[in-house]
Every structure is written in structure tokens, then in C-alpha cells.
Amino acid sequence: MNGASREALSAARESLDALTDNTPVDATKLADELAAVTVLLDREVSLRRVLTDPAQPGEAKAELAQRLLRGQVGGETVDLVSGMVRSRWSRSRDLVDATEELANTADLTAAQKAGALDDVEDELFRFGRIVSSSTELRSALTDKAATATAKGTLLRSLLGGKAHATTERLVVRLVTQPRGRSLEAGLESLSKLAAARRDRMVAVVTSAVPLSDRQKQRLGAVLAKLYGREMHLNLDVDPAVLGGITVRVGDEVIDGSIAERLGEATRRLAG
């Protein structure tokens, strides 16, 4: 998001944090209601255009949102959405994206309050690895001919009782309401959102063998010092790296593997 939309999203995040931090709101129920609003705005193009029309007064747009939502969702959700449509948005689509983010954040907040946020982060990462390694599973979850109900049933059979309820909710919502995104991109976005709950960055660490607890602690401390923020490590094992580790933080890759050093030596000899 750019310009006005970025500012509007920032304000919406602050409103959600204030609501979930300082009131006894049911964050899971709030997430469900915001997800329902996301579906509505995604489907009704003309409605979201009206609600983001810069030529219309903010209060008039808020009153329209209140009339549509009151009685359908709780007062907290009505207040959040009303505040969002009072803001200016660069694109009408940004309002949908922001509402979806708030829904996911509300679910992650519920997990955080339950002391399960770390588990959810790890489970999202592991599920992404499972999907990337199974062509059959990925095809089933992204099959456009399959119904959302069928996909949800499949996911619940895979995750039910094996993953935290928040992980299951987030993954089911992503798969059944992809909104044009790839499954991998959606899972990565959820992982980043989970890390942001603790103001942490995510580092994807690939090593030839599993790291010891001491190695993980030392690596986390080094990366936190390097980036100036607490770092959550998503750990993966790949014998192909031959030794050492590779670390990816966002778009930046720190490669300390033997495979990369051998490749570099080969390139120098060839040059």
C-alpha cells in the first residue's frame, strides 16, 4: 500500500490494538466478523467504491457502513469498519486488504493472549513446507473446481487436533478465500503478520543438520543485533547445503553454506 492507504491502515491497526489490549473483547469473534466483512467488500465492488470514494464525506461513508453492518456484526466490528471508511484510501481494493489483515491480526492476538503465538508461527511455517513438498496436496488446496467446503474439510482433517485452533482458522480462511493470491504467498504473509505481533522479524534458516538449542540462541542473538529487532527463527533442514547455514530475512539472503562457497570458487575458476 502507498500514500493515503498506508496511513489509513496504520490508524486501523492502532484502533484494533487499543480495542484488544484494553477491553475484554472476544478477539476470535472479532476475527470472524472482520473476515465476514472482508468477504462482503471483496464481492461487492460497487459498495467498496462508495465506501472509499474521496469525494464523499467521511462521516457519510461511516453512517452507510453502520447501517449495513449494525445487527449483522458486533458493535466493536461496526466501530472498527466505520473508522476505516472515514479514512482516505488510495485504492478501493486496499480497504479489503486492510480488513482482511485486521481479521488475521485479531486471531493472532487471541493466540498471543493464550500464550500460543510461538506455536502458531512455527505451525504456519511447517505447513508451508509441507505444501511446498507435496504437489498432490497443493493441487488439492488450489483446485479451482473444488468447493470451499471440500477444501475446508480436507484442511480440518489434516490439522484438527494436530495444530493450534488459530493455525487451523488462519489456514482454512486463506485456502477457502484466496483472493487471487498464491498459497505460498498467503502463508508467508501470515507468518510475517504473526512475527509482527511481537515486533519481530522472521529469519528462515536452512542448515544441513538440525541446530542445537545453543546454536539457535547464538544465531538469534547475532541476527537481532544485526537487524536491531528481535528475530523469530523458522528452521529448515536441507542436506543439499552441505554444511554451514543460509539465512533469509525478507528479500535479503545471508549464505554461509559450503555449497555456496564451492559454487563461488567454481565461478572464480571459470572466470
C-alpha positions as CSV (number, residue, x, y, z in Angstrom):
1,M,0.0,0.0,0.0
2,N,1.1,3.5,-0.7
3,G,0.2,7.1,0.4
4,A,-3.2,7.5,2.0
5,S,-3.8,3.8,2.2
6,R,-0.7,3.2,4.3
7,E,-1.7,5.9,6.7
8,A,-5.3,4.5,6.9
9,L,-4.0,1.0,7.6
10,S,-1.7,2.3,10.3
11,A,-4.6,4.0,12.0
12,A,-6.8,0.9,11.7
13,R,-4.0,-1.2,13.3
14,E,-3.8,1.2,16.2
15,S,-7.6,1.1,16.7
16,L,-7.6,-2.7,16.7
17,D,-4.7,-2.9,19.2
18,A,-6.4,-0.4,21.5
19,L,-9.6,-2.4,21.4
20,T,-8.0,-5.8,22.0
21,D,-5.5,-4.5,24.6
22,N,-7.8,-2.5,26.8
23,T,-11.2,-4.2,26.6
24,P,-12.4,-7.7,27.3
25,V,-13.4,-8.1,23.6
26,D,-13.5,-11.7,22.2
27,A,-10.7,-11.4,19.7
28,T,-11.7,-14.7,17.9
29,K,-15.3,-13.5,17.4
30,L,-14.0,-10.2,16.2
31,A,-11.8,-12.0,13.7
32,D,-14.8,-14.0,12.4
33,E,-16.8,-10.8,11.9
34,L,-14.0,-8.9,10.2
35,A,-13.5,-11.9,7.9
36,A,-17.2,-11.8,7.0
37,V,-16.9,-8.0,6.2
38,T,-13.8,-8.8,4.0
39,V,-15.9,-11.3,2.0
40,L,-18.7,-8.7,1.6
41,L,-16.3,-6.0,0.4
42,D,-14.4,-8.3,-1.9
43,R,-17.7,-9.4,-3.5
44,E,-19.5,-6.1,-3.7
45,V,-17.2,-3.9,-5.8
46,S,-19.7,-1.0,-6.1
47,L,-20.1,-0.9,-2.3
48,R,-16.4,-0.7,-1.6
49,R,-16.0,2.0,-4.2
50,V,-18.7,4.1,-2.5
51,L,-17.0,3.5,0.9
52,T,-13.6,4.7,-0.4
53,D,-14.9,7.5,-2.7
54,P,-12.7,10.5,-1.8
55,A,-15.5,12.9,-3.0
56,Q,-17.8,11.7,-0.2
57,P,-17.6,13.0,3.4
58,G,-16.0,10.5,5.8
59,E,-19.0,10.7,8.2
60,A,-21.4,9.9,5.4
61,K,-19.4,6.8,4.5
62,A,-19.2,5.8,8.1
63,E,-23.0,6.1,8.5
64,L,-23.5,3.9,5.5
65,A,-21.3,1.2,6.9
66,Q,-23.1,1.4,10.2
67,R,-26.5,1.0,8.5
68,L,-25.3,-2.0,6.6
69,L,-23.5,-3.8,9.4
70,R,-25.5,-3.0,12.5
71,G,-27.3,-6.1,13.7
72,Q,-25.1,-8.3,11.5
73,V,-21.9,-8.0,13.5
74,G,-21.0,-6.8,16.9
75,G,-20.5,-3.1,17.9
76,E,-16.7,-3.4,18.0
77,T,-16.6,-4.5,14.4
78,V,-19.0,-1.8,13.4
79,D,-16.9,0.8,15.1
80,L,-13.6,-0.5,13.5
81,V,-15.0,-0.6,10.0
82,S,-16.7,2.8,10.4
83,G,-13.3,4.3,11.4
84,M,-11.7,2.7,8.4
85,V,-14.1,4.1,5.9
86,R,-13.7,7.6,7.4
87,S,-10.1,7.4,6.3
88,R,-8.8,8.1,2.8
89,W,-7.7,5.1,0.7
90,S,-5.6,5.3,-2.4
91,R,-7.5,2.3,-4.0
92,S,-10.8,0.7,-3.0
93,R,-9.1,-2.7,-3.0
94,D,-6.8,-1.5,-0.2
95,L,-9.8,-1.3,2.1
96,V,-10.5,-5.0,1.6
97,D,-6.8,-6.0,2.1
98,A,-6.8,-3.9,5.3
99,T,-9.9,-5.5,6.7
100,E,-8.6,-9.0,6.0
101,E,-5.3,-8.1,7.8
102,L,-7.3,-6.9,10.8
103,A,-9.2,-10.2,10.9
104,N,-6.0,-12.2,10.8
105,T,-4.4,-10.0,13.4
106,A,-7.4,-10.4,15.7
107,D,-7.0,-14.2,15.5
108,L,-3.2,-13.9,16.2
109,T,-4.0,-11.6,19.2
110,A,-6.2,-14.3,20.6
111,A,-3.4,-16.8,20.3
112,Q,-0.9,-14.3,21.9
113,K,-3.2,-13.9,24.9
114,A,-3.4,-17.6,25.2
115,G,0.4,-17.9,25.2
116,A,0.3,-19.8,21.9
117,L,1.7,-17.3,19.4
118,D,5.1,-19.0,19.1
119,D,3.3,-22.4,18.3
120,V,1.2,-20.7,15.7
121,E,4.2,-19.1,14.0
122,D,6.0,-22.4,13.9
123,E,3.0,-24.3,12.6
124,L,2.3,-21.9,9.8
125,F,5.9,-22.2,8.7
126,R,5.8,-26.1,8.9
127,F,2.6,-26.2,7.0
128,G,4.1,-24.1,4.2
129,R,7.0,-26.6,4.0
130,I,4.6,-29.5,3.8
131,V,2.6,-27.8,1.0
132,S,5.8,-27.0,-1.0
133,S,7.0,-30.6,-0.7
134,S,3.6,-32.2,-1.7
135,T,2.4,-31.5,-5.3
136,E,-0.7,-33.5,-4.6
137,L,-1.7,-31.6,-1.5
138,R,-1.0,-28.2,-3.1
139,S,-3.1,-29.2,-6.1
140,A,-6.0,-30.2,-3.9
141,L,-5.9,-27.0,-1.9
142,T,-5.7,-24.7,-5.0
143,D,-8.0,-26.6,-7.3
144,K,-10.5,-24.1,-8.7
145,A,-13.0,-26.8,-9.4
146,A,-13.1,-27.9,-5.7
147,T,-15.6,-26.1,-3.4
148,A,-14.5,-24.1,-0.4
149,T,-16.4,-26.6,1.8
150,A,-14.4,-29.5,0.4
151,K,-11.1,-27.7,0.9
152,G,-12.1,-26.7,4.5
153,T,-13.0,-30.3,5.3
154,L,-9.6,-31.5,3.9
155,L,-7.7,-29.0,6.0
156,R,-9.6,-29.8,9.2
157,S,-8.8,-33.5,8.7
158,L,-5.1,-32.6,8.3
159,L,-4.8,-30.0,11.1
160,G,-7.6,-30.8,13.5
161,G,-6.0,-31.9,16.8
162,K,-2.5,-31.6,15.4
163,A,-2.2,-27.8,15.2
164,H,-3.4,-24.9,17.4
165,A,-7.0,-23.8,16.6
166,T,-5.7,-20.4,15.5
167,T,-3.4,-22.0,12.9
168,E,-6.3,-24.0,11.6
169,R,-8.6,-21.0,11.4
170,L,-6.0,-18.9,9.5
171,V,-5.1,-21.6,7.0
172,V,-8.7,-22.6,6.3
173,R,-9.5,-18.9,5.7
174,L,-6.6,-18.4,3.4
175,V,-7.3,-21.5,1.3
176,T,-11.1,-21.0,1.1
177,Q,-10.8,-17.3,0.4
178,P,-7.5,-16.9,-1.5
179,R,-8.5,-13.6,-3.2
180,G,-6.1,-14.2,-6.1
181,R,-3.0,-14.9,-4.0
182,S,-0.8,-18.0,-4.3
183,L,-1.0,-20.3,-1.3
184,E,2.7,-19.8,-0.7
185,A,2.4,-16.0,-0.7
186,G,-0.5,-16.1,1.6
187,L,1.3,-18.4,4.2
188,E,4.3,-16.2,4.1
189,S,2.2,-13.1,4.7
190,L,0.6,-14.8,7.7
191,S,4.0,-15.7,9.1
192,K,5.2,-12.1,8.9
193,L,2.0,-10.9,10.5
194,A,2.4,-13.3,13.4
195,A,6.0,-12.2,13.9
196,A,4.9,-8.6,13.9
197,R,2.7,-9.2,16.9
198,R,5.9,-9.2,19.0
199,D,7.7,-6.6,16.8
200,R,9.9,-9.4,15.5
201,M,11.3,-10.1,12.1
202,V,11.3,-13.6,10.6
203,A,14.5,-15.4,9.5
204,V,14.2,-18.6,7.5
205,V,17.3,-20.6,8.5
206,T,18.4,-23.6,6.4
207,S,21.1,-25.9,7.7
208,A,22.5,-29.3,6.7
209,V,21.7,-30.8,10.1
210,P,19.3,-29.6,12.9
211,L,20.8,-26.8,15.0
212,S,21.3,-27.3,18.7
213,D,19.5,-25.1,21.2
214,R,22.7,-23.3,21.9
215,Q,23.3,-22.6,18.2
216,K,19.8,-21.3,17.8
217,Q,20.2,-18.9,20.7
218,R,23.5,-17.6,19.4
219,L,22.2,-17.2,15.9
220,G,19.1,-15.4,17.2
221,A,21.2,-13.0,19.2
222,V,23.5,-12.3,16.3
223,L,20.7,-11.6,13.9
224,A,18.8,-9.4,16.5
225,K,22.0,-7.3,16.9
226,L,22.5,-7.1,13.1
227,Y,18.9,-6.0,12.4
228,G,18.1,-4.2,15.6
229,R,15.0,-6.2,16.3
230,E,14.1,-9.5,17.9
231,M,14.2,-12.3,15.4
232,H,12.0,-15.3,15.1
233,L,13.8,-18.3,13.5
234,N,11.9,-20.6,11.1
235,L,14.2,-23.6,10.9
236,D,14.5,-26.0,7.9
237,V,16.9,-28.8,7.3
238,D,18.3,-29.5,3.8
239,P,21.3,-31.8,3.3
240,A,21.9,-30.1,-0.1
241,V,23.6,-27.1,1.6
242,L,26.4,-29.5,2.6
243,G,27.3,-27.6,5.7
244,G,27.0,-24.2,7.4
245,I,23.7,-22.4,7.1
246,T,21.8,-20.0,4.9
247,V,19.6,-17.3,6.4
248,R,16.8,-15.4,4.6
249,V,15.4,-12.2,6.1
250,G,12.8,-10.8,3.8
251,D,14.5,-10.4,0.4
252,E,18.0,-10.5,1.9
253,V,19.9,-13.8,1.9
254,I,23.0,-14.5,4.0
255,D,24.6,-17.6,2.6
256,G,27.3,-19.3,4.7
257,S,26.9,-22.8,3.2
258,I,29.7,-24.9,1.9
259,A,27.6,-25.4,-1.3
260,E,27.6,-21.6,-1.9
261,R,31.3,-21.3,-1.2
262,L,32.1,-24.2,-3.6
263,G,29.9,-22.5,-6.2
264,E,31.7,-19.2,-5.8
265,A,35.1,-20.9,-6.1
266,T,33.9,-22.6,-9.3
267,R,32.7,-19.3,-10.7
268,R,36.1,-17.7,-10.0
269,L,38.0,-20.5,-11.6
270,A,35.8,-20.3,-14.7
271,G,36.3,-16.6,-14.8
